[in-house]
Amino acid sequence: MAIRTSFLSSAAPPAPASSAAPQKPSGIHLNLLCPKEASKLLKVSTSWLAKARMTGDGPPYIRIGRSIRYSEAALLQWLKSRQRLSTSEQ
């Protein structure tokens, strides 16, 4: 079976490949953790995280299909928001 190449000769040559490596968008760095990893980081049980997701009291999470993931940056920000100086603070 012969392949016709006549249409290839009239096509424009492909653009030269960029010598620079592809760059990540600046300011976006997601380190996603599964609930087990997040519970270790926060020093809480995985069941506490599951209950906190249901009540809305826990850290923000990301649902990807049936998987739950936590952004490490969001976990640290959530921890900072929970920091108190006195027991009388709400």
N, CA, C and O atoms as a CHARMM CRD file, in Angstrom:
* protein
*
  360
    1    1 MET  N      0.85200  -1.17000   0.00000 PROA 1      0.00000
    2    1 MET  CA     0.00000   0.00000   0.00000 PROA 1      0.00000
    3    1 MET  C      0.89800   1.23400   0.00000 PROA 1      0.00000
    4    1 MET  O      1.73300   1.40700   0.88800 PROA 1      0.00000
    5    2 ALA  N      0.72000   2.07600  -0.99200 PROA 2      0.00000
    6    2 ALA  CA     1.54300   3.27500  -1.12100 PROA 2      0.00000
    7    2 ALA  C      0.88200   4.42700  -0.38500 PROA 2      0.00000
    8    2 ALA  O     -0.34200   4.56000  -0.39000 PROA 2      0.00000
    9    3 ILE  N      1.70000   5.26100   0.25000 PROA 3      0.00000
   10    3 ILE  CA     1.20800   6.42800   0.97700 PROA 3      0.00000
   11    3 ILE  C      1.46300   7.65300   0.12000 PROA 3      0.00000
   12    3 ILE  O      2.58400   7.88700  -0.33100 PROA 3      0.00000
   13    4 ARG  N      0.42000   8.42800  -0.10000 PROA 4      0.00000
   14    4 ARG  CA     0.56600   9.64800  -0.89100 PROA 4      0.00000
   15    4 ARG  C      1.16000  10.73000  -0.00800 PROA 4      0.00000
   16    4 ARG  O      0.63600  11.02400   1.06600 PROA 4      0.00000
   17    5 THR  N      2.24000  11.31100  -0.45700 PROA 5      0.00000
   18    5 THR  CA     2.90600  12.36300   0.31200 PROA 5      0.00000
   19    5 THR  C      2.82400  13.70800  -0.37000 PROA 5      0.00000
   20    5 THR  O      3.42900  14.67000   0.10400 PROA 5      0.00000
   21    6 SER  N      2.09400  13.80900  -1.46700 PROA 6      0.00000
   22    6 SER  CA     2.04000  15.06300  -2.19800 PROA 6      0.00000
   23    6 SER  C      1.41900  16.18000  -1.36600 PROA 6      0.00000
   24    6 SER  O      1.79000  17.34300  -1.52200 PROA 6      0.00000
   25    7 PHE  N      0.46600  15.83800  -0.47400 PROA 7      0.00000
   26    7 PHE  CA    -0.14400  16.88600   0.34400 PROA 7      0.00000
   27    7 PHE  C      0.81200  17.38600   1.41700 PROA 7      0.00000
   28    7 PHE  O      0.64400  18.49400   1.92400 PROA 7      0.00000
   29    8 LEU  N      1.80600  16.58900   1.76700 PROA 8      0.00000
   30    8 LEU  CA     2.76100  17.00900   2.78700 PROA 8      0.00000
   31    8 LEU  C      3.69100  18.09900   2.26300 PROA 8      0.00000
   32    8 LEU  O      4.08900  18.98500   3.01800 PROA 8      0.00000
   33    9 SER  N      4.03400  18.04500   1.00100 PROA 9      0.00000
   34    9 SER  CA     4.97500  19.01400   0.45900 PROA 9      0.00000
   35    9 SER  C      4.38300  20.41500   0.39100 PROA 9      0.00000
   36    9 SER  O      5.12200  21.39700   0.44600 PROA 9      0.00000
   37   10 SER  N      3.06300  20.52500   0.27300 PROA 10     0.00000
   38   10 SER  CA     2.45700  21.84800   0.19000 PROA 10     0.00000
   39   10 SER  C      2.13600  22.43300   1.56400 PROA 10     0.00000
   40   10 SER  O      1.81600  23.61600   1.67800 PROA 10     0.00000
   41   11 ALA  N      2.21900  21.62000   2.58500 PROA 11     0.00000
   42   11 ALA  CA     1.91400  22.10400   3.93600 PROA 11     0.00000
   43   11 ALA  C      3.07000  22.94100   4.45500 PROA 11     0.00000
   44   11 ALA  O      4.22300  22.74100   4.07500 PROA 11     0.00000
   45   12 ALA  N      2.74600  23.86600   5.31300 PROA 12     0.00000
   46   12 ALA  CA     3.77900  24.71500   5.91500 PROA 12     0.00000
   47   12 ALA  C      4.63900  23.87700   6.85000 PROA 12     0.00000
   48   12 ALA  O      4.14200  22.95000   7.49000 PROA 12     0.00000
   49   13 PRO  N      5.92500  24.19800   6.93200 PROA 13     0.00000
   50   13 PRO  CA     6.78900  23.43100   7.83600 PROA 13     0.00000
   51   13 PRO  C      6.36100  23.67200   9.29300 PROA 13     0.00000
   52   13 PRO  O      5.86100  24.74600   9.62400 PROA 13     0.00000
   53   14 PRO  N      6.55700  22.68600  10.14300 PROA 14     0.00000
   54   14 PRO  CA     6.16300  22.85900  11.53900 PROA 14     0.00000
   55   14 PRO  C      6.98000  23.95500  12.21100 PROA 14     0.00000
   56   14 PRO  O      8.14100  24.18100  11.87000 PROA 14     0.00000
   57   15 ALA  N      6.36200  24.62200  13.16000 PROA 15     0.00000
   58   15 ALA  CA     7.05400  25.69200  13.88700 PROA 15     0.00000
   59   15 ALA  C      8.19400  25.09200  14.69100 PROA 15     0.00000
   60   15 ALA  O      8.06000  23.98600  15.21500 PROA 15     0.00000
   61   16 PRO  N      9.31300  25.79700  14.79900 PROA 16     0.00000
   62   16 PRO  CA    10.43900  25.26400  15.56500 PROA 16     0.00000
   63   16 PRO  C     10.05100  25.13000  17.04100 PROA 16     0.00000
   64   16 PRO  O      9.33000  25.96200  17.59200 PROA 16     0.00000
   65   17 ALA  N     10.54200  24.07800  17.65100 PROA 17     0.00000
   66   17 ALA  CA    10.24800  23.84300  19.07000 PROA 17     0.00000
   67   17 ALA  C     10.97400  24.87500  19.91900 PROA 17     0.00000
   68   17 ALA  O     12.10600  25.26200  19.62800 PROA 17     0.00000
   69   18 SER  N     10.31300  25.30000  20.94900 PROA 18     0.00000
   70   18 SER  CA    10.91300  26.27300  21.85500 PROA 18     0.00000
   71   18 SER  C     12.03500  25.61200  22.63300 PROA 18     0.00000
   72   18 SER  O     11.88800  24.48600  23.10700 PROA 18     0.00000
   73   19 SER  N     13.14000  26.30000  22.76300 PROA 19     0.00000
   74   19 SER  CA    14.27600  25.73000  23.48600 PROA 19     0.00000
   75   19 SER  C     14.08400  25.80900  24.99600 PROA 19     0.00000
   76   19 SER  O     14.73700  25.07800  25.74100 PROA 19     0.00000
   77   20 ALA  N     13.19200  26.69300  25.45500 PROA 20     0.00000
   78   20 ALA  CA    12.95700  26.82300  26.88800 PROA 20     0.00000
   79   20 ALA  C     12.00800  25.72300  27.35000 PROA 20     0.00000
   80   20 ALA  O     11.09700  25.32400  26.62300 PROA 20     0.00000
   81   21 ALA  N     12.23400  25.24500  28.55800 PROA 21     0.00000
   82   21 ALA  CA    11.36000  24.22300  29.13900 PROA 21     0.00000
   83   21 ALA  C     10.01700  24.85600  29.48200 PROA 21     0.00000
   84   21 ALA  O      9.96000  26.04900  29.78000 PROA 21     0.00000
   85   22 PRO  N      8.93800  24.08300  29.44600 PROA 22     0.00000
   86   22 PRO  CA     7.63500  24.63800  29.81400 PROA 22     0.00000
   87   22 PRO  C      7.65900  25.12200  31.26000 PROA 22     0.00000
   88   22 PRO  O      8.22900  24.48200  32.14400 PROA 22     0.00000
   89   23 GLN  N      7.03100  26.25900  31.46900 PROA 23     0.00000
   90   23 GLN  CA     7.05900  26.86100  32.79400 PROA 23     0.00000
   91   23 GLN  C      5.71300  26.67600  33.46900 PROA 23     0.00000
   92   23 GLN  O      4.66700  26.70400  32.81900 PROA 23     0.00000
   93   24 LYS  N      5.75200  26.48600  34.78100 PROA 24     0.00000
   94   24 LYS  CA     4.53100  26.41200  35.56300 PROA 24     0.00000
   95   24 LYS  C      3.97900  27.81100  35.72500 PROA 24     0.00000
   96   24 LYS  O      4.74900  28.77100  35.76900 PROA 24     0.00000
   97   25 PRO  N      2.67300  27.95400  35.81500 PROA 25     0.00000
   98   25 PRO  CA     2.11200  29.27200  36.07600 PROA 25     0.00000
   99   25 PRO  C      2.60700  29.78000  37.42300 PROA 25     0.00000
  100   25 PRO  O      2.61500  29.04300  38.40900 PROA 25     0.00000
  101   26 SER  N      3.01600  31.03100  37.45800 PROA 26     0.00000
  102   26 SER  CA     3.54200  31.57500  38.70800 PROA 26     0.00000
  103   26 SER  C      2.42400  31.73800  39.71900 PROA 26     0.00000
  104   26 SER  O      1.29300  32.06300  39.35900 PROA 26     0.00000
  105   27 GLY  N      2.73800  31.51300  40.97600 PROA 27     0.00000
  106   27 GLY  CA     1.78500  31.68900  42.05400 PROA 27     0.00000
  107   27 GLY  C      0.90500  30.48400  42.31300 PROA 27     0.00000
  108   27 GLY  O      0.16700  30.47100  43.29800 PROA 27     0.00000
  109   28 ILE  N      0.95800  29.47200  41.46200 PROA 28     0.00000
  110   28 ILE  CA     0.14100  28.28500  41.67500 PROA 28     0.00000
  111   28 ILE  C      1.05700  27.12800  42.04500 PROA 28     0.00000
  112   28 ILE  O      1.85400  26.65600  41.23400 PROA 28     0.00000
  113   29 HSD  N      0.92200  26.68700  43.28400 PROA 29     0.00000
  114   29 HSD  CA     1.70100  25.53900  43.74400 PROA 29     0.00000
  115   29 HSD  C      0.80300  24.73000  44.66300 PROA 29     0.00000
  116   29 HSD  O      0.64600  25.06700  45.83700 PROA 29     0.00000
  117   30 LEU  N      0.22100  23.68100  44.14300 PROA 30     0.00000
  118   30 LEU  CA    -0.67500  22.84900  44.92800 PROA 30     0.00000
  119   30 LEU  C      0.02400  21.56400  45.31800 PROA 30     0.00000
  120   30 LEU  O      0.41700  20.76600  44.46700 PROA 30     0.00000
  121   31 ASN  N      0.17000  21.38200  46.59700 PROA 31     0.00000
  122   31 ASN  CA     0.63800  20.11000  47.11000 PROA 31     0.00000
  123   31 ASN  C     -0.58000  19.46700  47.75300 PROA 31     0.00000
  124   31 ASN  O     -0.95300  19.82000  48.87200 PROA 31     0.00000
  125   32 LEU  N     -1.20100  18.52400  47.05100 PROA 32     0.00000
  126   32 LEU  CA    -2.43800  17.93000  47.52200 PROA 32     0.00000
  127   32 LEU  C     -2.14900  16.70900  48.38200 PROA 32     0.00000
  128   32 LEU  O     -1.33400  15.85600  48.03000 PROA 32     0.00000
  129   33 LEU  N     -2.83400  16.64400  49.51500 PROA 33     0.00000
  130   33 LEU  CA    -2.65700  15.55300  50.46600 PROA 33     0.00000
  131   33 LEU  C     -3.94400  14.75200  50.56800 PROA 33     0.00000
  132   33 LEU  O     -5.03700  15.31300  50.49800 PROA 33     0.00000
  133   34 CYS  N     -3.81700  13.44100  50.73500 PROA 34     0.00000
  134   34 CYS  CA    -4.98800  12.61400  50.99000 PROA 34     0.00000
  135   34 CYS  C     -5.37300  12.80100  52.46500 PROA 34     0.00000
  136   34 CYS  O     -4.57500  13.32900  53.23900 PROA 34     0.00000
  137   35 PRO  N     -6.57600  12.37900  52.86900 PROA 35     0.00000
  138   35 PRO  CA    -7.00100  12.57000  54.26100 PROA 35     0.00000
  139   35 PRO  C     -6.03100  11.97900  55.29100 PROA 35     0.00000
  140   35 PRO  O     -5.83700  12.56100  56.35900 PROA 35     0.00000
  141   36 LYS  N     -5.43000  10.84500  54.98300 PROA 36     0.00000
  142   36 LYS  CA    -4.48200  10.23100  55.92600 PROA 36     0.00000
  143   36 LYS  C     -3.26300  11.13400  56.13800 PROA 36     0.00000
  144   36 LYS  O     -2.80700  11.32400  57.26500 PROA 36     0.00000
  145   37 GLU  N     -2.74400  11.68500  55.03600 PROA 37     0.00000
  146   37 GLU  CA    -1.58800  12.58600  55.13600 PROA 37     0.00000
  147   37 GLU  C     -1.97700  13.87900  55.84900 PROA 37     0.00000
  148   37 GLU  O     -1.20800  14.40200  56.65600 PROA 37     0.00000
  149   38 ALA  N     -3.17300  14.39400  55.55000 PROA 38     0.00000
  150   38 ALA  CA    -3.63300  15.62800  56.19100 PROA 38     0.00000
  151   38 ALA  C     -3.82400  15.41500  57.68700 PROA 38     0.00000
  152   38 ALA  O     -3.50300  16.29400  58.48600 PROA 38     0.00000
  153   39 SER  N     -4.34500  14.25000  58.07000 PROA 39     0.00000
  154   39 SER  CA    -4.54500  13.98900  59.49600 PROA 39     0.00000
  155   39 SER  C     -3.21300  13.90800  60.23400 PROA 39     0.00000
  156   39 SER  O     -3.11400  14.33600  61.38400 PROA 39     0.00000
  157   40 LYS  N     -2.19600  13.36600  59.58400 PROA 40     0.00000
  158   40 LYS  CA    -0.86200  13.33000  60.20200 PROA 40     0.00000
  159   40 LYS  C     -0.30700  14.73500  60.37200 PROA 40     0.00000
  160   40 LYS  O      0.27900  15.06100  61.40400 PROA 40     0.00000
  161   41 LEU  N     -0.49700  15.57100  59.34200 PROA 41     0.00000
  162   41 LEU  CA     0.00100  16.94700  59.41000 PROA 41     0.00000
  163   41 LEU  C     -0.69100  17.72800  60.52700 PROA 41     0.00000
  164   41 LEU  O     -0.05000  18.47500  61.26500 PROA 41     0.00000
  165   42 LEU  N     -2.01500  17.54400  60.64100 PROA 42     0.00000
  166   42 LEU  CA    -2.78700  18.28000  61.64800 PROA 42     0.00000
  167   42 LEU  C     -2.77400  17.61400  63.01900 PROA 42     0.00000
  168   42 LEU  O     -3.20300  18.20200  64.01200 PROA 42     0.00000
  169   43 LYS  N     -2.27100  16.36400  63.06000 PROA 43     0.00000
  170   43 LYS  CA    -2.24900  15.59000  64.30200 PROA 43     0.00000
  171   43 LYS  C     -3.66600  15.35700  64.83800 PROA 43     0.00000
  172   43 LYS  O     -3.93400  15.52900  66.02700 PROA 43     0.00000
  173   44 VAL  N     -4.56300  14.96100  63.93000 PROA 44     0.00000
  174   44 VAL  CA    -5.93500  14.58400  64.27500 PROA 44     0.00000
  175   44 VAL  C     -6.22100  13.24700  63.58200 PROA 44     0.00000
  176   44 VAL  O     -5.45700  12.82200  62.71600 PROA 44     0.00000
  177   45 SER  N     -7.29900  12.59700  63.95500 PROA 45     0.00000
  178   45 SER  CA    -7.65200  11.32900  63.33000 PROA 45     0.00000
  179   45 SER  C     -8.33300  11.57800  61.98400 PROA 45     0.00000
  180   45 SER  O     -8.87100  12.65400  61.72300 PROA 45     0.00000
  181   46 THR  N     -8.29100  10.55600  61.15100 PROA 46     0.00000
  182   46 THR  CA    -8.97200  10.66600  59.85400 PROA 46     0.00000
  183   46 THR  C    -10.48500  10.73700  60.06200 PROA 46     0.00000
  184   46 THR  O    -11.19000  11.36700  59.27300 PROA 46     0.00000
  185   47 SER  N    -10.98400  10.09800  61.11200 PROA 47     0.00000
  186   47 SER  CA   -12.43200  10.17100  61.36800 PROA 47     0.00000
  187   47 SER  C    -12.83300  11.58200  61.79300 PROA 47     0.00000
  188   47 SER  O    -13.93900  12.02500  61.48400 PROA 47     0.00000
  189   48 TRP  N    -11.95100  12.29100  62.49600 PROA 48     0.00000
  190   48 TRP  CA   -12.25200  13.68400  62.85100 PROA 48     0.00000
  191   48 TRP  C    -12.36000  14.53100  61.58400 PROA 48     0.00000
  192   48 TRP  O    -13.25200  15.37100  61.46400 PROA 48     0.00000
  193   49 LEU  N    -11.44800  14.30300  60.64400 PROA 49     0.00000
  194   49 LEU  CA   -11.50400  15.05100  59.37800 PROA 49     0.00000
  195   49 LEU  C    -12.80200  14.75000  58.63500 PROA 49     0.00000
  196   49 LEU  O    -13.42400  15.65900  58.08500 PROA 49     0.00000
  197   50 ALA  N    -13.21900  13.47500  58.61200 PROA 50     0.00000
  198   50 ALA  CA   -14.45700  13.10300  57.92400 PROA 50     0.00000
  199   50 ALA  C    -15.65700  13.78700  58.57900 PROA 50     0.00000
  200   50 ALA  O    -16.53400  14.29800  57.88300 PROA 50     0.00000
  201   51 LYS  N    -15.70000  13.80000  59.90600 PROA 51     0.00000
  202   51 LYS  CA   -16.80400  14.46000  60.61900 PROA 51     0.00000
  203   51 LYS  C    -16.77800  15.96400  60.38700 PROA 51     0.00000
  204   51 LYS  O    -17.82500  16.59000  60.22600 PROA 51     0.00000
  205   52 ALA  N    -15.58200  16.54000  60.36800 PROA 52     0.00000
  206   52 ALA  CA   -15.45000  17.98200  60.14100 PROA 52     0.00000
  207   52 ALA  C    -15.89500  18.35700  58.72800 PROA 52     0.00000
  208   52 ALA  O    -16.43300  19.44400  58.51700 PROA 52     0.00000
  209   53 ARG  N    -15.67200  17.46400  57.75900 PROA 53     0.00000
  210   53 ARG  CA   -16.16300  17.71900  56.39500 PROA 53     0.00000
  211   53 ARG  C    -17.67900  17.74300  56.37600 PROA 53     0.00000
  212   53 ARG  O    -18.28600  18.58200  55.71100 PROA 53     0.00000
  213   54 MET  N    -18.29100  16.81800  57.10900 PROA 54     0.00000
  214   54 MET  CA   -19.75900  16.73000  57.12400 PROA 54     0.00000
  215   54 MET  C    -20.38300  17.94000  57.80500 PROA 54     0.00000
  216   54 MET  O    -21.42000  18.43000  57.35700 PROA 54     0.00000
  217   55 THR  N    -19.77000  18.43200  58.88000 PROA 55     0.00000
  218   55 THR  CA   -20.34700  19.56000  59.62200 PROA 55     0.00000
  219   55 THR  C    -19.89200  20.91000  59.09400 PROA 55     0.00000
  220   55 THR  O    -20.48800  21.93700  59.41500 PROA 55     0.00000
  221   56 GLY  N    -18.83300  20.91400  58.28200 PROA 56     0.00000
  222   56 GLY  CA   -18.32400  22.17600  57.75500 PROA 56     0.00000
  223   56 GLY  C    -17.39500  22.90000  58.70800 PROA 56     0.00000
  224   56 GLY  O    -17.07300  24.06800  58.49000 PROA 56     0.00000
  225   57 ASP  N    -16.95700  22.22400  59.76500 PROA 57     0.00000
  226   57 ASP  CA   -16.07700  22.84800  60.75900 PROA 57     0.00000
  227   57 ASP  C    -14.59800  22.68500  60.45700 PROA 57     0.00000
  228   57 ASP  O    -13.77100  23.36300  61.06600 PROA 57     0.00000
  229   58 GLY  N    -14.25200  21.81900  59.54800 PROA 58     0.00000
  230   58 GLY  CA   -12.84900  21.50000  59.29800 PROA 58     0.00000
  231   58 GLY  C    -12.21900  22.36600  58.23400 PROA 58     0.00000
  232   58 GLY  O    -12.79400  23.35700  57.78300 PROA 58     0.00000
  233   59 PRO  N    -11.03000  21.97100  57.84700 PROA 59     0.00000
  234   59 PRO  CA   -10.30200  22.71300  56.81200 PROA 59     0.00000
  235   59 PRO  C    -10.96300  22.53300  55.44800 PROA 59     0.00000
  236   59 PRO  O    -11.65100  21.53700  55.22500 PROA 59     0.00000
  237   60 PRO  N    -10.76600  23.48200  54.53500 PROA 60     0.00000
  238   60 PRO  CA   -11.32000  23.33700  53.18400 PROA 60     0.00000
  239   60 PRO  C    -10.70700  22.12900  52.48500 PROA 60     0.00000
  240   60 PRO  O     -9.53300  21.81100  52.67500 PROA 60     0.00000
  241   61 TYR  N    -11.50800  21.47600  51.68900 PROA 61     0.00000
  242   61 TYR  CA   -11.03900  20.28700  50.97400 PROA 61     0.00000
  243   61 TYR  C    -11.45400  20.37000  49.52000 PROA 61     0.00000
  244   61 TYR  O    -12.27400  21.20100  49.12900 PROA 61     0.00000
  245   62 ILE  N    -10.86500  19.48300  48.72900 PROA 62     0.00000
  246   62 ILE  CA   -11.13000  19.42400  47.29900 PROA 62     0.00000
  247   62 ILE  C    -11.64500  18.02300  46.99500 PROA 62     0.00000
  248   62 ILE  O    -11.05100  17.03100  47.41800 PROA 62     0.00000
  249   63 ARG  N    -12.74500  17.94600  46.26600 PROA 63     0.00000
  250   63 ARG  CA   -13.27400  16.65300  45.84800 PROA 63     0.00000
  251   63 ARG  C    -12.93800  16.47500  44.37100 PROA 63     0.00000
  252   63 ARG  O    -13.31300  17.29200  43.53000 PROA 63     0.00000
  253   64 ILE  N    -12.23000  15.40000  44.07800 PROA 64     0.00000
  254   64 ILE  CA   -11.89100  15.04300  42.69900 PROA 64     0.00000
  255   64 ILE  C    -12.50300  13.66700  42.46100 PROA 64     0.00000
  256   64 ILE  O    -11.94900  12.64800  42.87400 PROA 64     0.00000
  257   65 GLY  N    -13.63300  13.65100  41.80000 PROA 65     0.00000
  258   65 GLY  CA   -14.36800  12.39400  41.65100 PROA 65     0.00000
  259   65 GLY  C    -14.84800  11.94900  43.01900 PROA 65     0.00000
  260   65 GLY  O    -15.57900  12.67600  43.69200 PROA 65     0.00000
  261   66 ARG  N    -14.44200  10.76100  43.43300 PROA 66     0.00000
  262   66 ARG  CA   -14.79300  10.27000  44.76300 PROA 66     0.00000
  263   66 ARG  C    -13.67700  10.48700  45.76900 PROA 66     0.00000
  264   66 ARG  O    -13.82300  10.15200  46.94500 PROA 66     0.00000
  265   67 SER  N    -12.56800  11.04300  45.31600 PROA 67     0.00000
  266   67 SER  CA   -11.40400  11.25800  46.18700 PROA 67     0.00000
  267   67 SER  C    -11.48300  12.61000  46.89400 PROA 67     0.00000
  268   67 SER  O    -11.98700  13.58900  46.34300 PROA 67     0.00000
  269   68 ILE  N    -10.98400  12.63800  48.10000 PROA 68     0.00000
  270   68 ILE  CA   -10.88800  13.87400  48.88000 PROA 68     0.00000
  271   68 ILE  C     -9.41800  14.24200  48.96300 PROA 68     0.00000
  272   68 ILE  O     -8.57500  13.39400  49.25600 PROA 68     0.00000
  273   69 ARG  N     -9.11600  15.49000  48.70900 PROA 69     0.00000
  274   69 ARG  CA    -7.74600  15.98800  48.81600 PROA 69     0.00000
  275   69 ARG  C     -7.76000  17.30200  49.57300 PROA 69     0.00000
  276   69 ARG  O     -8.73600  18.05200  49.53900 PROA 69     0.00000
  277   70 TYR  N     -6.66100  17.56200  50.25300 PROA 70     0.00000
  278   70 TYR  CA    -6.48100  18.80200  50.99200 PROA 70     0.00000
  279   70 TYR  C     -5.24400  19.50600  50.44900 PROA 70     0.00000
  280   70 TYR  O     -4.19400  18.88500  50.28400 PROA 70     0.00000
  281   71 SER  N     -5.36500  20.78100  50.17500 PROA 71     0.00000
  282   71 SER  CA    -4.21400  21.57800  49.77700 PROA 71     0.00000
  283   71 SER  C     -3.39500  21.86100  51.03100 PROA 71     0.00000
  284   71 SER  O     -3.93100  22.30600  52.04600 PROA 71     0.00000
  285   72 GLU  N     -2.11000  21.60400  50.95300 PROA 72     0.00000
  286   72 GLU  CA    -1.24700  21.83100  52.11100 PROA 72     0.00000
  287   72 GLU  C     -1.28000  23.30000  52.53200 PROA 72     0.00000
  288   72 GLU  O     -1.29700  23.60700  53.72400 PROA 72     0.00000
  289   73 ALA  N     -1.29000  24.19300  51.56400 PROA 73     0.00000
  290   73 ALA  CA    -1.33900  25.63100  51.86900 PROA 73     0.00000
  291   73 ALA  C     -2.65200  25.98000  52.57500 PROA 73     0.00000
  292   73 ALA  O     -2.65400  26.78100  53.50900 PROA 73     0.00000
  293   74 ALA  N     -3.76300  25.38800  52.13800 PROA 74     0.00000
  294   74 ALA  CA    -5.05800  25.65800  52.77200 PROA 74     0.00000
  295   74 ALA  C     -5.08800  25.11700  54.19600 PROA 74     0.00000
  296   74 ALA  O     -5.67700  25.73300  55.08400 PROA 74     0.00000
  297   75 LEU  N     -4.45100  23.95900  54.41800 PROA 75     0.00000
  298   75 LEU  CA    -4.39100  23.40400  55.77800 PROA 75     0.00000
  299   75 LEU  C     -3.62300  24.33400  56.71400 PROA 75     0.00000
  300   75 LEU  O     -4.05000  24.59500  57.83900 PROA 75     0.00000
  301   76 LEU  N     -2.49900  24.82200  56.23700 PROA 76     0.00000
  302   76 LEU  CA    -1.69100  25.72300  57.07400 PROA 76     0.00000
  303   76 LEU  C     -2.42800  27.03300  57.33500 PROA 76     0.00000
  304   76 LEU  O     -2.37100  27.56800  58.44200 PROA 76     0.00000
  305   77 GLN  N     -3.11500  27.54700  56.32900 PROA 77     0.00000
  306   77 GLN  CA    -3.89600  28.77300  56.50200 PROA 77     0.00000
  307   77 GLN  C     -5.03600  28.53500  57.48900 PROA 77     0.00000
  308   77 GLN  O     -5.31600  29.39200  58.32600 PROA 77     0.00000
  309   78 TRP  N     -5.69400  27.38300  57.39800 PROA 78     0.00000
  310   78 TRP  CA    -6.77800  27.04300  58.31800 PROA 78     0.00000
  311   78 TRP  C     -6.25100  26.94600  59.74500 PROA 78     0.00000
  312   78 TRP  O     -6.90100  27.41200  60.68100 PROA 78     0.00000
  313   79 LEU  N     -5.06700  26.33900  59.91700 PROA 79     0.00000
  314   79 LEU  CA    -4.46000  26.25800  61.24900 PROA 79     0.00000
  315   79 LEU  C     -4.20300  27.65000  61.82400 PROA 79     0.00000
  316   79 LEU  O     -4.47800  27.90700  62.99500 PROA 79     0.00000
  317   80 LYS  N     -3.67400  28.54300  60.99100 PROA 80     0.00000
  318   80 LYS  CA    -3.39600  29.90700  61.45600 PROA 80     0.00000
  319   80 LYS  C     -4.68300  30.62900  61.85500 PROA 80     0.00000
  320   80 LYS  O     -4.68800  31.41500  62.80300 PROA 80     0.00000
  321   81 SER  N     -5.76700  30.36300  61.13600 PROA 81     0.00000
  322   81 SER  CA    -7.03300  31.02100  61.45600 PROA 81     0.00000
  323   81 SER  C     -7.61700  30.50800  62.77000 PROA 81     0.00000
  324   81 SER  O     -8.42900  31.19500  63.38900 PROA 81     0.00000
  325   82 ARG  N     -7.21900  29.31700  63.20300 PROA 82     0.00000
  326   82 ARG  CA    -7.69600  28.72500  64.44300 PROA 82     0.00000
  327   82 ARG  C     -6.84300  29.10600  65.65400 PROA 82     0.00000
  328   82 ARG  O     -7.18700  28.76700  66.78600 PROA 82     0.00000
  329   83 GLN  N     -5.74900  29.79900  65.42500 PROA 83     0.00000
  330   83 GLN  CA    -4.82300  30.15900  66.50300 PROA 83     0.00000
  331   83 GLN  C     -5.46300  31.18600  67.43000 PROA 83     0.00000
  332   83 GLN  O     -6.07400  32.15100  66.97200 PROA 83     0.00000
  333   84 ARG  N     -5.32000  30.97500  68.72500 PROA 84     0.00000
  334   84 ARG  CA    -5.89000  31.87000  69.73000 PROA 84     0.00000
  335   84 ARG  C     -4.80300  32.25600  70.72900 PROA 84     0.00000
  336   84 ARG  O     -3.84600  31.51100  70.94000 PROA 84     0.00000
  337   85 LEU  N     -4.96100  33.41900  71.33500 PROA 85     0.00000
  338   85 LEU  CA    -4.04100  33.88800  72.35900 PROA 85     0.00000
  339   85 LEU  C     -4.60500  33.69600  73.77100 PROA 85     0.00000
  340   85 LEU  O     -3.86300  33.70300  74.75300 PROA 85     0.00000
  341   86 SER  N     -5.90700  33.52700  73.85700 PROA 86     0.00000
  342   86 SER  CA    -6.55000  33.40600  75.15100 PROA 86     0.00000
  343   86 SER  C     -7.72400  32.43700  75.03700 PROA 86     0.00000
  344   86 SER  O     -8.27600  32.25100  73.95200 PROA 86     0.00000
  345   87 THR  N     -8.10100  31.82500  76.14500 PROA 87     0.00000
  346   87 THR  CA    -9.24400  30.90900  76.13000 PROA 87     0.00000
  347   87 THR  C    -10.55700  31.65800  75.98400 PROA 87     0.00000
  348   87 THR  O    -11.57400  31.05700  75.63700 PROA 87     0.00000
  349   88 SER  N    -10.55100  32.96000  76.24300 PROA 88     0.00000
  350   88 SER  CA   -11.78100  33.73700  76.12800 PROA 88     0.00000
  351   88 SER  C    -12.07300  34.17200  74.68300 PROA 88     0.00000
  352   88 SER  O    -13.16500  34.66100  74.39200 PROA 88     0.00000
  353   89 GLU  N    -11.10600  33.99600  73.78800 PROA 89     0.00000
  354   89 GLU  CA   -11.31600  34.35000  72.38600 PROA 89     0.00000
  355   89 GLU  C    -12.22600  33.32700  71.72000 PROA 89     0.00000
  356   89 GLU  O    -12.18900  32.14100  72.04700 PROA 89     0.00000
  357   90 GLN  N    -13.04000  33.79800  70.78800 PROA 90     0.00000
  358   90 GLN  CA   -13.93000  32.89400  70.05600 PROA 90     0.00000
  359   90 GLN  C    -13.39300  32.63700  68.69600 PROA 90     0.00000
  360   90 GLN  O    -14.00000  31.89700  67.92200 PROA 90     0.00000
